[in-house]
Amino acid sequence: MEPVDAQYGGIEMIAIAVIFVAIGYLEWVYLIREKQKASIIRIVMGCSFFLLLCAEAVYLFADNWSIGMFMNTVFSPVQKWLFAET
């Protein structure tokens, strides 16, 4: 795996994180104002954090990984088996 270019992962990833933090803050304020249970707040904040990690990972690995590569990895052996290729 090649090292990430310093310019590639810079300001865009920070912007994604800032936007997610702002949305998370607004969700938290709404849930506190509506007097939701602590378990609901944990679920919502956990989902928000998980989605932040997913968005950052998709952005970071966009050039190294694609859904086409994944499908090829999964279905290439099946195709070879079906068509009796060696």
N, C-alpha and C positions, 0 to 999 in steps of 0.2 A: 504494500500500500504506500502510495506516495505521500509525502508530508503535505499538510494543508497549507496552501498559499496564505500568507499573512493578510493579503487584501481580501481573500475569498470569505473568510469566516468573521470578518470584522464588524462593521457598522450594521450590516443587515441582520445578523444574529442578535445583536444588542437591541435593535429596533423591534424584532419579534418578541424578545423577552419583555421589553418595556410595555408593549401593547398588551401582552398577556397579563402582566402585573396590574395594569390599569383596569382591565376587564375583571380580573380577580378581586381587586379592591372594590369595584362597584358591586359585584356579586355579594361580597362579604357585608358591605354596608346595607344592602337590601335585605339580606337574611337576618342581620341583627335587628334592623328596623321592624321586620315582620315577626320578630321573636320566635324564630325557628329553633328547633332542638339542636343541641351540640352535635349530635350524630349526623344530622342533615348538613350542617355546615362542614363537617369533616368530609362527607361524601362529595359535596360540591367542590370543595377546595382540592381534594384528592384527584377528582376528575380533571379539574383545571390544570393541576400540576402535571398529570399524565399527558394531557393534550399538548402542553408546552414542550415536554420532552419529545413527544412524537413530531411536533412541528420542527423543532430544532434538528432532530435526527434526519428528517426528510430533507431539510435544506442542506445540512452538512454532507450527506451522502448522495446528493442528487446526481453528481457526475460519476460516482463509483458504482452505484447500484441502480438497477431499474427493474420494473415489474416484468419486462421482457426477459431479462437474465434469469429471474426467479422461475418464470414459467418454463424457460428452456431447461433449467436444471431439473425441474420436477418431471416434465413430460418427455424429455429426450430419451431417457431409458425406456419409457413406456412405448414410445414410437418405434424404437429399435426392436423391442420385443414383439410388437404387433406385426411389423413388416419383416421379421426374421433377419434383420441386418446384424452384421458383426462388427 
